[in-house]
Amino acid sequence: MPDRHRRRAGSARLAGRRRTSYLAGRVGVALRESRQALRMRQSDAADRAGVSQAFWSLLERGGAGTASLETLASCAAAVSTQLAAFIEATPGATLPRDIEHLRRQQLVIASAAVGGWSARPERPIDPGADRSRSIDVQLERAVRREVAVVEIEDLFADGGQAMRGLEDKVAAVRRGVGSDWSVRGLLVLRSTNRNRGLVRELGDLFATRFPASSEVWLAALRDPSRPMPKADGLVWSSVDGRRLFGARLGGVAARGATIRRRPA
C-alpha cells in the first residue's frame, strides 16, 4: 500500500476512534438519565438488560465502544430508551454539544412569551471585550419596566461560581437600565438526581441566595398581570427539558427551626 494510502487509513481509523468515544459518551448519558428518570437502580436496570451491574456502570461512564449493538439495544430497552434515536435519526448527524442548554433556553423563551416578555438569548454584557460574557436569556417586559436575568445550569459543577455569575450579570444589567426598572435574577437548574441532592443537602444556602418563591416566579413568567418577584429565585427544569416547575428550598434555618442549647 502506498504511503499516502496508509496515512489516509491511519487518519480515518483515528477519526473513527474519536467518533466511537463521542457516541459511547452520548449513549452513556442517555442510559444514565433515562434510568434516573425512572428512579431505577443500576442493578435493576442491569437485570432487565441481562448484563452485570459492573458492565452497566461501565456503559454509563462512556464505555459502550466495545459493546455489541444487540447489547446496547437491550440496555436501552431496559430503561425505555430507543437506541435508534442516537444512531439512526440522520446518518452521520450529531446533536450540538450544548443541546440540553439550548433546549432550556427555548423552554424559557416559550414559557415567558405568554407572559408578555420579550427575549434576548445569549445577550452580551461586555460588548467591548474580545470574549464577552453573555446572559443565557434576558427577558424584558417594558410595560412593567422589568428585566429578568435568566441563567441556566445543566450540571451544577461549581455552585459558588454560578451564584456569583448570576449576581454579577444582574448588577451589570442594573447599571445599564434606568433606576425605575426592576432587575432580578432567575436560576434554571436541571432536575437531575445529582442536582436535586445537592440542593437538598445545601438547603439553607440555596434558600438564602434565592429567597423568592419559585411558584411566584413561574406565575410572573406566564401571566402578564403578575409582577416579577422582588428577589432572585430558582426553578427546576425537567430532565427532558420540556417543563419548568417549582423548587422547595430550605433546610433547618429556612424553616425557622431553632437550635436548643444544653444548659451550661
N, C-alpha and C positions, 0 to 999 in steps of 0.2 A: 504494500500500500504506500503510495507517495506520502511524503512528509506532510503535505498540506491536508491530505485526507485524514491522516492521524490527528492533526491538530483540530480539524473540524469535529471529528468523532469525540476527541477528548473534551472540547468545549461544550458539545451537546450533552455529553454524559454529566459534566459538572453542572450545567444548567438544569438537567433532569434531577440531579440530587437536590439542588436548591428548591426546585419546584415540589418535589416529593416532601421535603421538610416543611414547606409552607402549607401544603394541603393537609399533611398529617396534623399540623398545629390547628388548622381550622376544624378538622374532624374532632380533635380532642376537645376543643372549646364547645363545640356543638353537643357532644355527648355529655360533658360535664353539666352544661347549663340546662339541657333537657332533663337530665337526671335530677338536678336540684329543683327544677320547676315541679317535678312530680313528687318531691320530698322523699326521694328514694336513696337508700344507702348504696355505696359501691358494690357491696357484697350481694345485695338483692338484684341489682342490675346485671351483675356478672352471672348470677344463677339463671336469670331469664335468658341471657345470651348464650349460655353454655360455655363460659370461659371462667378462668380463675379471677379472684378479686385482684391479685397482683397484676395480671395481664390487663384488666380493666383500668387499673390505676395508671399503668404504663400508657395506655391509649389516651387517657385524659391529659397526660403530660406531653403529648405530641409524639408518641412512639408508634403511630399507626403505619409508618412507612413500610414495614416488612409484613404486615398482616394481609391476608387474602381479602379479596372483595367480598367473598361469601361471609367471612368472619365479621367484617366491618358492617355489612348489611344486617347481620343478625344482631350486632350490638346496637345499631341504630334503631332497629325494630323494638328492641327491649325497652327503649325509652321513648317510643312513639316518634322517632325522628326518621325522616326519609334521607337515606344516603344520596339518593339521586339529586336532591336539592343542591348538593355540593359538587357533584361530578357531571351531571347531565344537563343542567339548566341551559348553558350555551357552551359548546365545545371550546375549550381554551380560555373562557372568560373567567374573570375573578372579580369579587366584590372589592370595593375600596377598603383599604386597611382601617379607615375610620368609619366604617358603615354604621356601627352602633351609635356613634356620636352623631352622625348625620341623621339617623332615624329619630333621635331625640330632639334635634333641632327642628326637624319637620313637625314632630309632635307638639312642641311648644308653640310654634308659629300657628299651626292649625287650631290648637286649643284656644289661643288668645285672640284669634281673628274674630270669633263670635262675640268676644267681649269688647270689641271696638278698638283693639290695639293694632298699631302698625309695627312691622318687624324689620330689624336690620341685622341679619346674621353676619357673624364674623366682622363686626364693626371695629375698625382700628381706632385705638385711643392714643397712639403715639405716631401720628402721620408723618412726622419729620424724621423718624428713626429708620435705619436700614431694615431692621426687623421689628416692626411694630407689634406691640401686644394687641390682642383683639378680644372683644366680648363675644361669647358664643352666640347669644341672641340678645339684642337690645330692643325692648318693647317700649313704645311710646303711645300715650293716649292724650293727645293735645287738648281735648275738651276738658279734661280734668287736670291738665298740667302734671302728668305723672310719667315717670320713666322707671321701668323695671330692668335691672341688670341681671340677666339670667346666665348662670354658669352651669355647665353640665359635666358631671363626673361619672364615667362608666366604671372605673376602677379607682377606689379611694386609696391610692398608693401613698400619698403624702397629705394627711389631713390638715396639718398646720399650714402648708403652702396653699392648699385650696381655700382655706378660710381667709388667709391674708390676701390672696389674689383677688377674691371677690370684694373684700373691703377696699383694696386699692383701686379697683375699677369703679366701684361706686363713688369713691372720692373723686376720681378723675372726671366722671360724668357730671358730678355735682358742681365741680369747678367750671364746667363748660356750659351749663344752663343757668337760667336766671334763678334768683333766690326764691321766686314764687313757685318754682317747680319742686315736686317731691320726687326724690330718687331713693330707691330701695333695692336690695339685692335678694335674689332667689336662687338657691342651690337645688338643682335637679339631680338626684342621686339614683343610680340604677339599683333596683331592688334585688340584688343577688344575696344569697345566704351570707356571704362574707361581709358585704357592706352592711346588711341588717344587723349582723352580730356585732360589728364594730360600733354601730350607733347605739345598740343596747348597752354594750359594755361601758361606753363613754357618754351615758345619757345626760348627766348634768352638764357636761361640756357643750354638747350639741344644743341642749335647751337654752343655755345661756347665750350662745353665739347666734342662735336662730329662734328668738323668742316669739315671733308672730305665729299664730295658728296656721297650720298648713291648709286647713279647710277654708279659712278666710281668704288665703292666697288663691286657692283654686277658684273660689267664688268670684274673686276680683278679676281673674283671668277670663272667666267665661261669661260674666254678666256685666254689661256696660253700666248698670246702675249701682254696682258695688264698688266702693273706693278701695284703693290699694292699702294694705296694712301699713302701719306706721313703723314697722321694724322688719328686719330681714327674716326670711323664712326658708324652710326646707320641705320639699315634696319628693315622693318616690316616683320613679317611672318603672313600669313593669319590665320584666326581663326581656320580653319580646319587643319593647319599645312602642307599644300601641296604646298605652294608657298612663295617665298621671293620677296619683291618688295620695291621700293624706298620710302624714307620718306622725306617730305619737312619740314625742321626745321627753326625756326627763328621767332622772334616777332619784335617789333619796332626797337630795336637796330641792330638786324641781318639784317634788310632790309635797314639799312643805314639812317633811318629817324632821324631827329634832333628835339630836344625839343625847342620850341620857348619860350623864357622868356619874360615876360611882362616888359616894361620899368619901371625903379625904380621911 
